[in-house]
Amino acid sequence: MVYTQRALKREDFKKTEDVFNRVMNRDHIAVVCLLRHKQDHYRIIVANAHLEWDPAFSDVKLVQTAMLMEELEDLANKWSKRTSSTGGGLNTPDPTPKIPIVICADVNSIPDSGLYEYVSRGSIDPSHPDFQSHRYGKFTEVGMTHPFNLKSAYAQGLGGKELLPFTNYTPGFQGVIDYIFYETSALSVEAVMDGPEAAYIENVVGFPDPHFPSEYALSLFLLGG
């Protein structure tokens, strides 16, 4: 999915200056893949995405995420109506019509951001400060919602706090900005990988690196990118 192409499909965006001045001049994309288990035939939707990095464009990150959720909802509805092919060549209804979703993303947003609130809670108020008074049609008129029950795979601690101290470590910034979100209604986390040891971080230029890729890079590997 190309975010700019998705934006052009929205009638409420066509007369919105902020869309053209802040969203349409970016070339970010998302990749969505439908996977099916060979033996059991259950299906899962895996998406990976890379969003705007600049903290000054928190509104753009929210809009990009909302468009990704719209795309996922459209694809989930479309794919859930299809039948899955069995090993014998017959088409049988999928055992779980609602296909669960996993999103692996570099969203460049910390857990206290509006983006994280929107993804994990399923909605965000149009008055949220991360919109920065910019206007994006219905997104900032009535707010944004999505139908998925999503949770960060590393938010398993007390109060749902992220267990990792950072997913990005550079001389100018250390924090969590990459996530694996999964649909809690159908999936659960059995184990999570520990972060790198302090001694390792002290001897590298930056993190992620080739030995510890981000969730975004892991999803590219999973999807064969």
C-alpha positions as CSV (number, residue, x, y, z in Angstrom):
1,M,0.0,0.0,0.0
2,V,1.3,3.5,-0.9
3,Y,-0.1,6.0,1.6
4,T,-0.4,8.8,-0.9
5,Q,-2.5,6.6,-3.2
6,R,-4.8,5.7,-0.3
7,A,-5.1,9.3,0.6
8,L,-6.3,10.2,-3.0
9,K,-9.2,7.8,-2.6
10,R,-10.7,9.8,0.3
11,E,-13.2,12.5,-0.8
12,D,-12.7,14.3,2.5
13,F,-9.0,14.7,1.8
14,K,-9.4,16.4,-1.6
15,K,-10.0,19.9,-0.2
16,T,-7.7,19.6,2.8
17,E,-4.5,21.6,2.4
18,D,-2.6,19.8,5.2
19,V,-3.0,16.5,3.3
20,F,-1.2,18.0,0.2
21,N,1.3,20.0,2.2
22,R,2.3,17.3,4.8
23,V,1.2,13.9,3.7
24,M,1.3,13.8,-0.1
25,N,5.0,14.7,-0.4
26,R,6.1,11.6,1.4
27,D,6.9,8.2,-0.2
28,H,6.3,5.8,2.7
29,I,4.6,2.4,2.0
30,A,3.3,-0.6,3.8
31,V,3.3,-4.3,2.8
32,V,0.4,-6.6,3.7
33,C,0.6,-10.4,3.2
34,L,-1.9,-13.2,3.8
35,L,-0.3,-16.4,5.1
36,R,-1.9,-19.8,5.4
37,H,-0.7,-22.8,7.4
38,K,-0.1,-25.7,5.0
39,Q,-1.5,-28.4,7.2
40,D,-4.2,-26.7,9.4
41,H,-5.2,-24.1,6.8
42,Y,-5.6,-21.3,9.3
43,R,-4.7,-17.9,8.0
44,I,-3.0,-14.8,9.4
45,I,-2.5,-11.3,8.0
46,V,1.0,-9.9,8.5
47,A,1.7,-6.3,7.8
48,N,4.9,-4.3,7.9
49,A,5.2,-0.5,7.7
50,H,7.6,2.3,8.0
51,L,6.2,5.7,8.9
52,E,7.5,9.3,8.9
53,W,10.4,9.8,11.2
54,D,10.3,13.5,12.1
55,P,8.9,14.3,15.6
56,A,7.5,17.5,14.1
57,F,5.1,15.5,12.0
58,S,3.3,13.5,14.6
59,D,0.1,14.3,12.8
60,V,1.3,12.7,9.6
61,K,2.2,9.5,11.5
62,L,-1.3,9.4,12.9
63,V,-2.8,9.8,9.4
64,Q,-0.5,7.2,7.9
65,T,-1.5,4.7,10.6
66,A,-5.2,5.4,10.2
67,M,-4.9,4.7,6.4
68,L,-3.0,1.5,7.2
69,M,-5.8,0.4,9.5
70,E,-8.4,1.2,6.8
71,E,-6.4,-0.9,4.3
72,L,-6.1,-3.8,6.8
73,E,-9.9,-3.7,7.5
74,D,-10.7,-3.7,3.8
75,L,-8.3,-6.6,3.1
76,A,-9.4,-8.6,6.2
77,N,-13.1,-8.3,5.1
78,K,-12.2,-9.3,1.5
79,W,-10.0,-12.2,2.5
80,S,-12.3,-13.6,5.2
81,K,-15.0,-14.1,2.5
82,R,-12.8,-16.3,0.5
83,T,-12.4,-20.1,1.1
84,S,-9.0,-21.7,1.7
85,S,-7.7,-24.5,-0.4
86,T,-7.1,-27.8,1.4
87,G,-4.3,-30.3,0.5
88,G,-6.9,-32.4,-1.4
89,G,-7.7,-29.5,-3.8
90,L,-11.1,-28.8,-2.3
91,N,-12.2,-25.4,-1.1
92,T,-13.5,-25.5,2.4
93,P,-14.5,-22.5,4.6
94,D,-11.7,-21.2,6.8
95,P,-12.1,-22.4,10.4
96,T,-11.7,-18.8,11.6
97,P,-13.6,-16.4,9.3
98,K,-12.1,-13.4,11.1
99,I,-8.4,-13.5,10.2
100,P,-6.1,-12.3,13.0
101,I,-3.6,-9.5,12.3
102,V,0.0,-8.9,13.2
103,I,1.7,-5.6,12.4
104,C,5.5,-5.2,12.6
105,A,6.3,-1.6,12.2
106,D,8.9,1.1,12.6
107,V,6.4,3.9,13.5
108,N,9.0,6.3,15.0
109,S,6.7,7.0,17.9
110,I,7.2,6.4,21.6
111,P,4.7,4.6,23.9
112,D,3.4,7.9,25.2
113,S,2.4,9.1,21.7
114,G,-1.0,9.5,20.1
115,L,-0.1,6.8,17.6
116,Y,0.5,4.2,20.2
117,E,-2.7,5.2,22.0
118,Y,-4.7,4.9,18.7
119,V,-3.3,1.5,17.8
120,S,-3.6,-0.1,21.3
121,R,-6.9,1.5,22.3
122,G,-8.7,1.4,18.9
123,S,-9.5,5.1,18.9
124,I,-8.2,8.6,19.4
125,D,-9.9,11.9,20.0
126,P,-9.6,14.6,17.3
127,S,-8.4,17.0,19.9
128,H,-5.3,15.0,20.7
129,P,-2.3,17.3,20.7
130,D,-0.4,15.1,18.3
131,F,-2.7,16.4,15.5
132,Q,-1.1,19.8,16.2
133,S,-4.3,21.6,15.1
134,H,-3.9,20.3,11.5
135,R,-7.0,19.3,9.6
136,Y,-7.4,15.9,8.0
137,G,-11.1,15.6,7.0
138,K,-13.1,13.2,9.1
139,F,-10.0,12.0,11.0
140,T,-9.9,15.4,12.8
141,E,-13.6,16.1,12.7
142,V,-14.9,13.0,14.5
143,G,-11.7,11.2,15.5
144,M,-10.1,8.0,14.3
145,T,-11.2,4.4,15.2
146,H,-10.2,0.9,14.0
147,P,-11.9,-2.5,14.7
148,F,-8.9,-4.5,15.8
149,N,-7.9,-5.5,19.4
150,L,-4.2,-4.8,19.2
151,K,-1.5,-5.0,21.8
152,S,2.3,-4.6,21.6
153,A,4.0,-8.0,22.0
154,Y,6.5,-6.4,24.5
155,A,3.8,-4.7,26.5
156,Q,3.5,-7.7,28.9
157,G,4.7,-6.0,32.1
158,L,2.7,-4.4,34.9
159,G,0.3,-1.9,33.5
160,G,1.0,-3.0,30.0
161,K,4.3,-1.1,29.9
162,E,6.9,-1.9,27.2
163,L,9.4,-4.4,28.6
164,L,12.3,-3.2,26.3
165,P,14.0,0.0,27.4
166,F,14.7,0.9,23.7
167,T,14.5,-0.4,20.2
168,N,16.5,2.5,18.9
169,Y,19.8,3.6,20.4
170,T,21.9,6.5,19.0
171,P,24.0,9.3,20.5
172,G,21.0,11.6,20.2
173,F,18.1,9.3,21.1
174,Q,17.3,6.2,23.0
175,G,13.7,4.8,23.2
176,V,11.1,2.4,21.9
177,I,9.8,3.3,18.5
178,D,9.5,-0.1,16.8
179,Y,6.7,-2.6,17.7
180,I,5.1,-5.9,16.9
181,F,1.3,-5.4,17.4
182,Y,-0.9,-8.5,17.5
183,E,-4.6,-9.2,17.7
184,T,-5.4,-10.3,21.2
185,S,-8.7,-11.9,20.3
186,A,-7.0,-14.7,18.4
187,L,-3.3,-14.6,19.3
188,S,-1.1,-14.6,22.4
189,V,2.5,-14.1,23.2
190,E,4.4,-17.2,24.5
191,A,7.9,-15.6,24.7
192,V,9.8,-12.5,23.9
193,M,13.4,-11.9,23.1
194,D,15.6,-10.0,25.6
195,G,17.2,-6.8,24.6
196,P,21.0,-6.6,24.1
197,E,23.3,-6.4,27.1
198,A,24.6,-3.0,28.1
199,A,28.2,-4.1,27.3
200,Y,27.2,-4.8,23.7
201,I,25.5,-1.4,23.3
202,E,28.6,0.4,24.6
203,N,30.6,-1.0,21.7
204,V,28.3,-0.3,18.7
205,V,27.8,2.8,16.8
206,G,24.0,2.5,16.8
207,F,21.1,0.1,17.4
208,P,19.3,-1.6,15.6
209,D,22.3,-3.2,13.8
210,P,22.8,-6.4,11.6
211,H,22.9,-8.5,14.8
212,F,19.8,-7.1,16.3
213,P,17.3,-6.0,13.6
214,S,14.2,-4.0,14.4
215,E,10.7,-5.4,14.3
216,Y,10.4,-3.8,10.9
217,A,13.4,-5.6,9.5
218,L,12.3,-8.9,11.0
219,S,8.9,-8.5,9.3
220,L,10.7,-7.9,6.0
221,F,12.6,-11.1,6.5
222,L,9.4,-12.9,7.3
223,L,7.7,-11.6,4.2
224,G,10.7,-12.4,2.0
225,G,11.6,-8.7,1.4
